[in-house]
């Protein structure tokens, strides 16, 4: 039956609380059950004056507002405050009633500047600690990977700058020397960003690089760091493992990574710590002219190199990550393999042995012999564990592009994104525990464990069959 709706009439009062109008399966309502920021006030109290200035925004409310936006991919402050004006879930999660005014968007900017990246790092570490206490972090297997974050700059801001220091910073010399070194492009609006690309098929873009460590048990991020785009991820591995071990309370047994971490120094460091490195080594570079490095035998015990002809090479100079070894010109002069080994413009052959080179050879040998099935399975898990986390952060939480400029601001954005992902893992874990099926399953497990414990405490009524007492009785 057709019936015309009654004329719209404004409601002066809303019955009940805001929580009643938010579905129970809403992400913010699930996260509310696991989020605890009561400690944050004491953490940032020293940054504010006790009796001067206007009252500050409650620190917990400010962080909750930021997190509410990151959960839904709203990372810009202006858009976040506009959404919070009409979204009761944002208001309820941050602790604002309908009649309470929201802070200005510039206040969130001032809070980030006042707190610095250290306080947001502390929020992230607290989320990892809570995941460890909830049993979501095993610590036995860690997955490492790096991903680029596009800087918030335009192509017009890129200018060329020579590697040498700008002469304007120093006193002007009588005769200006010509600039040396390869010129590179930097952004005038964000000098911390550097040109980088994911692979050779892509073009260079001003970017930052995020280095992430993910635990294998529940995809919890246990460490995150942000550097400039041109920083090498292989140099970040020792510091990442140290921070991750401090968070989990133990060193991992297995570490997985891509070829970006396949340096001889990393293989040697992991071997020294007793950690299995599931990192595919890079193929050896074959020179255009000359014998490859694998034809030269390196004796790590005596620290010397022997060429294919049996002659020893002398250690000459220190490289950035190794030592140069050079043969005697007299040995190469009459060598029958000189045409195959020594370049035309050189008098003798020289090679560079990187630090930890024996560990790299062992890693290549294991890869050539073939990894075992558990190792192959762990390498497969790496693809969707840590790379899946990067895809989740970029597609769902706005980490594909930096929101603000400067290395410190990008680190804050990465920390908040990691906190949101960890809170999602905790909320899902708590929801599963509270479900009736999981509750019944855990109750059965507890009953079984309690029964086994009581049986172990019960004293035996008869001697065991293998005991000497039973053997004596049977003989008697």
PATIBA-143540 format. One record per residue (C-alpha): residue in three letters; z, y, x. Coordinates in steps of 0.1 Angstrom, whole numbers, padded with zeros to 4 digits, always signed. Example, Ala and Ser with C-alpha at 12.3 -4.5 7.8 and 13.67 -1.06 7.14 Angstrom:
PATIBA-143540
ALA+0078-0045+0123
SER+0071-0011+0137
end
This chain:
PATIBA-143540
UNK+0000+0000+0000
UNK-0010+0034+0014
UNK+0018+0058+0018
UNK+0017+0092+0034
UNK+0042+0098+0062
UNK+0070+0122+0056
UNK+0068+0156+0072
UNK+0081+0156+0108
UNK+0116+0169+0112
UNK+0132+0176+0145
UNK+0163+0155+0153
UNK+0193+0175+0165
UNK+0213+0146+0177
UNK+0204+0112+0192
UNK+0227+0084+0183
UNK+0240+0062+0211
UNK+0235+0066+0248
UNK+0204+0069+0269
UNK+0209+0033+0282
UNK+0203+0020+0247
UNK+0167+0034+0246
UNK+0157+0018+0279
UNK+0145-0019+0277
UNK+0166-0044+0295
UNK+0136-0057+0316
UNK+0128-0021+0329
UNK+0128-0020+0366
UNK+0153+0008+0369
UNK+0177-0010+0346
UNK+0175-0041+0367
UNK+0180-0021+0399
UNK+0210-0003+0384
UNK+0229-0037+0385
UNK+0225-0040+0423
UNK+0223-0004+0436
UNK+0255+0010+0451
UNK+0254+0045+0466
UNK+0291+0054+0462
UNK+0294+0055+0500
UNK+0268+0082+0505
UNK+0290+0111+0497
UNK+0313+0105+0526
UNK+0282+0099+0549
UNK+0267+0134+0543
UNK+0300+0153+0536
UNK+0300+0167+0571
UNK+0267+0184+0566
UNK+0280+0208+0539
UNK+0306+0235+0540
UNK+0338+0230+0520
UNK+0344+0265+0508
UNK+0312+0285+0514
UNK+0279+0286+0495
UNK+0270+0273+0461
UNK+0278+0238+0450
UNK+0254+0212+0463
UNK+0235+0186+0443
UNK+0253+0153+0441
UNK+0239+0132+0470
UNK+0238+0101+0449
UNK+0219+0118+0422
UNK+0193+0132+0446
UNK+0186+0099+0462
UNK+0184+0082+0428
UNK+0158+0107+0417
UNK+0137+0100+0448
UNK+0140+0062+0444
UNK+0131+0065+0407
UNK+0099+0082+0417
UNK+0091+0057+0445
UNK+0095+0028+0421
UNK+0066+0041+0401
UNK+0045+0055+0429
UNK+0055+0091+0422
UNK+0061+0104+0457
UNK+0055+0142+0453
UNK+0085+0162+0444
UNK+0068+0185+0419
UNK+0053+0156+0400
UNK+0086+0137+0401
UNK+0105+0166+0385
UNK+0079+0170+0358
UNK+0081+0132+0350
UNK+0119+0134+0350
UNK+0118+0161+0323
UNK+0101+0137+0298
UNK+0111+0103+0311
UNK+0146+0093+0299
UNK+0146+0063+0323
UNK+0144+0087+0353
UNK+0172+0108+0338
UNK+0194+0079+0330
UNK+0189+0062+0365
UNK+0197+0095+0383
UNK+0227+0103+0361
UNK+0214+0133+0342
UNK+0219+0136+0304
UNK+0193+0151+0281
UNK+0210+0185+0280
UNK+0216+0187+0318
UNK+0191+0208+0339
UNK+0173+0190+0366
UNK+0172+0204+0402
UNK+0143+0223+0415
UNK+0117+0204+0435
UNK+0125+0226+0466
UNK+0161+0213+0466
UNK+0149+0178+0474
UNK+0129+0192+0503
UNK+0160+0210+0516
UNK+0180+0178+0513
UNK+0156+0159+0535
UNK+0156+0187+0560
UNK+0194+0189+0560
UNK+0201+0152+0562
UNK+0174+0142+0587
UNK+0158+0108+0591
UNK+0191+0093+0603
UNK+0207+0094+0569
UNK+0177+0078+0552
UNK+0177+0052+0579
UNK+0213+0044+0570
UNK+0203+0040+0534
UNK+0177+0015+0544
UNK+0201-0004+0567
UNK+0226-0006+0539
UNK+0200-0022+0516
UNK+0193-0048+0543
UNK+0230-0056+0546
UNK+0233-0061+0509
UNK+0203-0085+0509
UNK+0220-0104+0537
UNK+0252-0107+0517
UNK+0232-0118+0487
UNK+0216-0147+0507
UNK+0181-0133+0506
UNK+0178-0131+0544
UNK+0177-0163+0565
UNK+0169-0148+0599
UNK+0153-0179+0613
UNK+0117-0168+0609
UNK+0105-0132+0612
UNK+0070-0118+0606
UNK+0058-0087+0624
UNK+0029-0065+0616
UNK+0017-0029+0618
UNK-0003-0008+0594
UNK-0018+0027+0595
UNK-0007+0055+0572
UNK-0033+0082+0566
UNK-0019+0116+0576
UNK-0018+0144+0551
UNK-0044+0166+0570
UNK-0080+0175+0564
UNK-0109+0169+0588
UNK-0113+0207+0593
UNK-0079+0208+0610
UNK-0090+0186+0639
UNK-0096+0204+0671
UNK-0104+0192+0706
UNK-0077+0193+0732
UNK-0080+0182+0769
UNK-0056+0157+0783
UNK-0043+0182+0808
UNK-0017+0207+0797
UNK-0029+0238+0781
UNK-0031+0266+0807
UNK-0017+0291+0783
UNK+0017+0274+0786
UNK+0019+0280+0823
UNK+0012+0311+0844
UNK-0024+0319+0847
UNK-0037+0309+0882
UNK-0061+0330+0902
UNK-0089+0305+0896
UNK-0088+0284+0865
UNK-0096+0248+0873
UNK-0120+0229+0852
UNK-0103+0206+0826
UNK-0102+0170+0836
UNK-0098+0139+0815
UNK-0115+0128+0783
UNK-0110+0154+0755
UNK-0094+0141+0723
UNK-0091+0155+0688
UNK-0058+0165+0674
UNK-0048+0181+0641
UNK-0037+0217+0643
UNK-0016+0213+0611
UNK+0001+0180+0620
UNK+0001+0174+0658
UNK+0022+0143+0655
UNK-0007+0124+0638
UNK-0033+0108+0661
UNK-0067+0094+0656
UNK-0067+0056+0651
UNK-0085+0029+0632
UNK-0078-0006+0620
UNK-0108-0023+0635
UNK-0139-0014+0654
UNK-0160-0012+0622
UNK-0140+0017+0608
UNK-0141+0053+0618
UNK-0112+0071+0635
UNK-0088+0089+0611
UNK-0056+0110+0617
UNK-0029+0085+0610
UNK+0006+0073+0616
UNK+0015+0036+0623
UNK+0042+0017+0605
UNK+0058-0013+0623
UNK+0074-0037+0599
UNK+0096-0068+0603
UNK+0098-0091+0572
UNK+0122-0121+0568
UNK+0105-0153+0557
UNK+0130-0163+0530
UNK+0125-0137+0503
UNK+0101-0111+0518
UNK+0130-0087+0526
UNK+0121-0059+0551
UNK+0147-0061+0578
UNK+0133-0034+0601
UNK+0108-0006+0598
UNK+0096+0020+0623
UNK+0069+0047+0623
UNK+0051+0060+0654
UNK+0019+0079+0660
UNK-0013+0061+0652
UNK-0023+0055+0687
UNK+0009+0037+0697
UNK+0005+0000+0705
UNK+0024-0024+0683
UNK+0028-0048+0713
UNK+0052-0023+0730
UNK+0074-0021+0698
UNK+0082-0058+0696
UNK+0114-0059+0719
UNK+0130-0029+0701
UNK+0120-0044+0667
UNK+0136-0078+0675
UNK+0168-0061+0687
UNK+0172-0040+0656
UNK+0163-0070+0633
UNK+0189-0092+0651
UNK+0215-0065+0647
UNK+0208-0064+0609
UNK+0207-0102+0604
UNK+0234-0111+0628
UNK+0213-0136+0648
UNK+0182-0140+0669
UNK+0153-0156+0651
UNK+0140-0190+0660
UNK+0103-0182+0652
UNK+0084-0149+0654
UNK+0049-0146+0640
UNK+0024-0118+0646
UNK-0013-0111+0650
UNK-0032-0105+0682
UNK-0019-0070+0685
UNK+0013-0084+0698
UNK-0004-0109+0722
UNK+0007-0094+0755
UNK+0020-0113+0785
UNK+0052-0093+0785
UNK+0059-0102+0749
UNK+0053-0139+0755
UNK+0076-0138+0785
UNK+0104-0119+0766
UNK+0103-0143+0737
UNK+0104-0173+0761
UNK+0134-0158+0778
UNK+0152-0154+0745
UNK+0143-0190+0734
UNK+0121-0178+0705
UNK+0090-0196+0695
UNK+0061-0171+0695
UNK+0034-0180+0669
UNK+0011-0152+0681
UNK-0025-0162+0687
UNK-0035-0151+0723
UNK-0065-0129+0729
UNK-0095-0146+0745
UNK-0098-0140+0782
UNK-0122-0112+0791
UNK-0151-0126+0811
UNK-0164-0100+0836
UNK-0202-0092+0837
UNK-0203-0101+0874
UNK-0176-0122+0891
UNK-0155-0152+0884
UNK-0130-0149+0855
UNK-0092-0145+0862
UNK-0084-0181+0852
UNK-0102-0194+0883
UNK-0075-0177+0904
UNK-0043-0197+0907
UNK-0011-0177+0904
UNK+0021-0190+0920
UNK+0049-0173+0902
UNK+0076-0189+0925
UNK+0061-0174+0957
UNK+0044-0145+0939
UNK+0009-0150+0954
UNK-0026-0156+0942
UNK-0050-0182+0955
UNK-0088-0178+0950
UNK-0112-0207+0942
UNK-0120-0210+0979
UNK-0083-0216+0988
UNK-0077-0181+1003
UNK-0045-0161+0994
UNK-0048-0126+0980
UNK-0023-0100+0991
UNK-0003-0079+0967
UNK-0014-0043+0971
UNK-0003-0018+0945
UNK+0016-0016+0912
UNK-0004-0012+0880
UNK+0010+0001+0847
UNK+0020-0035+0835
UNK+0014-0056+0865
UNK+0003-0058+0902
UNK-0030-0057+0920
UNK-0038-0085+0944
UNK-0067-0081+0969
UNK-0083-0105+0992
UNK-0090-0098+1029
UNK-0125-0085+1036
UNK-0129-0111+1063
UNK-0122-0139+1039
UNK-0148-0127+1014
UNK-0173-0118+1041
UNK-0182-0154+1049
UNK-0173-0170+1016
UNK-0202-0190+1000
UNK-0192-0178+0965
UNK-0193-0141+0974
UNK-0223-0135+0953
UNK-0206-0150+0922
UNK-0172-0135+0928
UNK-0172-0101+0945
UNK-0189-0071+0929
UNK-0218-0055+0948
UNK-0199-0023+0955
UNK-0167-0039+0967
UNK-0158-0053+1001
UNK-0134-0079+0987
UNK-0123-0093+0954
UNK-0092-0079+0937
UNK-0074-0091+0905
UNK-0046-0077+0883
UNK-0018-0100+0874
UNK+0001-0087+0844
UNK+0038-0090+0840
UNK+0047-0124+0824
UNK+0012-0138+0831
UNK+0025-0175+0834
UNK+0039-0172+0798
UNK+0005-0160+0786
UNK-0012-0190+0803
UNK+0012-0213+0785
UNK+0005-0196+0752
UNK-0032-0200+0757
UNK-0028-0237+0766
UNK-0008-0244+0735
UNK-0034-0227+0714
UNK-0062-0246+0730
UNK-0044-0279+0725
UNK-0039-0271+0689
UNK-0009-0259+0670
UNK+0011-0284+0650
UNK+0010-0284+0612
UNK+0043-0265+0608
UNK+0031-0238+0632
UNK-0002-0235+0613
UNK+0017-0232+0580
UNK+0040-0205+0595
UNK+0009-0186+0606
UNK-0005-0188+0571
UNK+0028-0175+0556
UNK+0025-0145+0579
UNK-0007-0134+0561
UNK+0009-0130+0527
UNK+0045-0123+0538
UNK+0042-0092+0558
UNK+0007-0082+0550
UNK+0016-0086+0514
UNK+0045-0062+0518
UNK+0021-0036+0533
UNK-0003-0040+0504
UNK+0026-0036+0480
UNK+0039-0005+0497
UNK+0004+0011+0496
UNK-0008+0002+0462
UNK+0025+0004+0442
UNK+0047+0029+0461
UNK+0023+0055+0475
UNK+0024+0047+0512
UNK-0013+0046+0516
UNK-0012+0083+0526
UNK+0016+0104+0540
UNK+0031+0129+0515
UNK+0044+0154+0540
UNK+0036+0163+0576
UNK+0055+0155+0607
UNK+0068+0123+0621
UNK+0103+0127+0607
UNK+0090+0132+0571
UNK+0067+0101+0574
UNK+0097+0081+0586
UNK+0117+0092+0556
UNK+0089+0082+0533
UNK+0087+0047+0550
UNK+0125+0042+0548
UNK+0126+0050+0510
UNK+0096+0027+0504
UNK+0114-0001+0523
UNK+0146+0005+0503
UNK+0126+0003+0470
UNK+0110-0030+0480
UNK+0144-0045+0491
UNK+0160-0034+0458
UNK+0132-0051+0439
UNK+0140-0083+0457
UNK+0177-0080+0449
UNK+0170-0072+0413
UNK+0148-0102+0409
UNK+0173-0124+0425
UNK+0201-0112+0403
UNK+0180-0116+0372
UNK+0172-0152+0381
UNK+0209-0159+0386
UNK+0218-0144+0352
UNK+0192-0164+0333
UNK+0206-0193+0312
UNK+0184-0219+0330
UNK+0194-0208+0365
UNK+0230-0205+0354
UNK+0231-0241+0342
UNK+0213-0253+0373
UNK+0239-0235+0396
UNK+0267-0248+0375
UNK+0255-0284+0380
UNK+0252-0278+0418
UNK+0287-0264+0419
UNK+0300-0294+0400
UNK+0282-0318+0423
UNK+0295-0300+0454
UNK+0330-0299+0440
UNK+0329-0336+0433
UNK+0317-0344+0468
UNK+0345-0323+0482
UNK+0372-0340+0462
UNK+0358-0374+0472
UNK+0360-0364+0509
UNK+0396-0354+0505
UNK+0406-0387+0488
UNK+0423-0412+0512
UNK+0405-0446+0516
UNK+0422-0474+0497
UNK+0407-0502+0517
UNK+0398-0504+0554
UNK+0361-0499+0562
UNK+0339-0529+0568
UNK+0334-0519+0605
UNK+0370-0512+0612
UNK+0390-0534+0635
UNK+0416-0541+0608
UNK+0390-0557+0585
UNK+0376-0578+0613
UNK+0411-0592+0622
UNK+0418-0601+0585
UNK+0385-0620+0582
UNK+0392-0640+0614
UNK+0427-0648+0602
end
